[in-house]
Every structure is written in structure tokens, then in C-alpha cells.
Amino acid sequence: MSCYRREVGAIVLVVALRPKSDRDALEGIDVLADGREVLRARVRAVPHEGAANAALIALLARVAGRPKSAVTITAGLRGRVKQVRVKGDPAELAAIVDRWKAI
């Protein structure tokens, strides 16, 4: 199982987000207790009025080299585990995510 799946013109990531952190960063790939693989991310923003979600979008856009408009949260807006769609070439994006496994 992987923390992402390829779609036509995008990939969809499963992200475990930690808001109210000391920094904005990716922490690599992890496995949840239920066996799902997730990309661990942390942001300084608080989970109030979408601030943490906006910070996650900005972080993923920056590290993936995409504009913020190419990144959308498709599920989990109010939870810690989210599905995030990143538009672009799926093979190129998958290679980027695979490099994050080494973090």
C-alpha cells in the first residue's frame, strides 16, 4: 500500500497533519495503526477557520513545485487524516513523493 494513488493528470495523497507545530515541514512516510500509509506533515497554523488546511496546501505546493491552485483537499477537511489532490504529471509527482520516503 502507498500513501498516494495516481489519477489522470494528478496524484491523491493521504496526509496525516499535525497543526500547531513549531515548524512547517514534511516528516516522511509513516503507517497508521489501521495499516494505511500516510505522508506525515506538520504546520504552525492552528486548526481554526481553515488556517491549518491552507498552510498544508501551501507546504505541499512548495515542496512539489506546483502552484497552490494545483493542490486541493478532497477529503478530511475537519480531520487530521486528509486526502489531497495534486495536479500535474502523475509519474513526475509520484517520483517526488517517493523521494519524501527518505526524509
C-alpha positions as CSV (number, residue, x, y, z in Angstrom):
1,M,0.0,0.0,0.0
2,S,1.2,3.5,-0.7
3,C,0.4,7.0,0.6
4,Y,-0.7,8.1,-2.8
5,R,-2.6,6.9,-5.9
6,R,-2.2,8.0,-9.4
7,E,-5.1,9.5,-11.4
8,V,-5.3,11.1,-14.8
9,G,-3.4,14.4,-14.5
10,A,-2.8,14.2,-10.7
11,I,-2.0,12.1,-7.7
12,V,-4.0,11.9,-4.5
13,L,-2.0,11.8,-1.3
14,V,-3.1,10.5,2.1
15,V,-1.7,13.0,4.6
16,A,-1.7,12.9,8.4
17,L,-1.5,16.6,9.5
18,R,-0.2,17.9,12.9
19,P,-1.3,21.5,13.3
20,K,0.1,23.9,16.0
21,S,3.6,22.7,15.4
22,D,6.9,24.5,15.8
23,R,7.5,24.5,12.0
24,D,6.0,23.8,8.6
25,A,7.6,20.5,7.3
26,L,7.1,17.1,5.9
27,E,8.2,14.3,8.2
28,G,8.3,11.4,5.8
29,I,6.1,8.4,5.3
30,D,4.5,6.5,8.2
31,V,2.0,3.7,8.8
32,L,-1.1,4.3,10.9
33,A,-2.4,1.7,13.4
34,D,-5.0,0.6,10.8
35,G,-2.3,-0.2,8.3
36,R,-2.7,2.8,6.0
37,E,0.4,4.5,4.7
38,V,0.4,8.3,5.1
39,L,2.6,11.3,4.5
40,R,3.3,13.0,7.8
41,A,3.1,16.8,7.7
42,R,3.2,19.5,10.3
43,V,2.2,23.1,10.1
44,R,2.4,26.1,12.5
45,A,-1.1,27.2,11.8
46,V,-4.0,26.4,14.2
47,P,-6.9,24.3,13.0
48,H,-9.3,27.3,13.1
49,E,-11.3,28.6,10.1
50,G,-9.2,26.5,7.7
51,A,-5.8,28.0,8.6
52,A,-4.1,24.6,9.0
53,N,-5.6,23.3,5.7
54,A,-4.4,26.5,3.9
55,A,-0.9,26.0,5.4
56,L,-0.9,22.4,4.3
57,I,-1.8,23.4,0.8
58,A,1.0,26.0,0.7
59,L,3.5,23.5,2.1
60,L,2.7,20.7,-0.4
61,A,2.6,23.2,-3.3
62,R,6.0,24.5,-2.4
63,V,7.7,21.1,-1.9
64,A,6.1,19.6,-5.0
65,G,7.0,22.7,-7.2
66,R,3.3,23.4,-8.0
67,P,1.1,26.5,-7.7
68,K,-1.2,26.5,-4.7
69,S,-4.1,26.3,-7.2
70,A,-2.9,22.8,-8.2
71,V,-3.4,21.4,-4.6
72,T,-6.8,20.7,-3.1
73,I,-8.0,18.9,-0.1
74,T,-10.6,16.4,-1.3
75,A,-11.5,14.6,2.0
76,G,-10.9,15.2,5.7
77,L,-11.2,18.9,5.9
78,R,-12.0,18.7,9.6
79,G,-9.9,15.7,10.5
80,R,-6.2,15.0,10.9
81,V,-6.0,12.5,8.1
82,K,-6.7,14.1,4.7
83,Q,-6.8,13.2,1.0
84,V,-5.0,15.9,-1.0
85,R,-5.1,16.0,-4.8
86,V,-2.1,17.5,-6.5
87,K,-2.5,18.3,-10.2
88,G,0.4,17.5,-12.6
89,D,2.1,14.7,-14.3
90,P,1.4,11.6,-12.2
91,A,4.7,9.9,-12.9
92,E,6.7,13.1,-12.0
93,L,4.6,13.7,-8.9
94,A,5.0,10.0,-7.8
95,A,8.8,10.3,-8.1
96,I,8.7,13.4,-5.9
97,V,6.7,11.6,-3.3
98,D,8.9,8.6,-3.4
99,R,11.9,10.9,-2.6
100,W,10.0,12.0,0.5
101,K,10.1,8.5,1.8
102,A,13.8,9.1,2.6
103,I,13.0,12.0,4.9
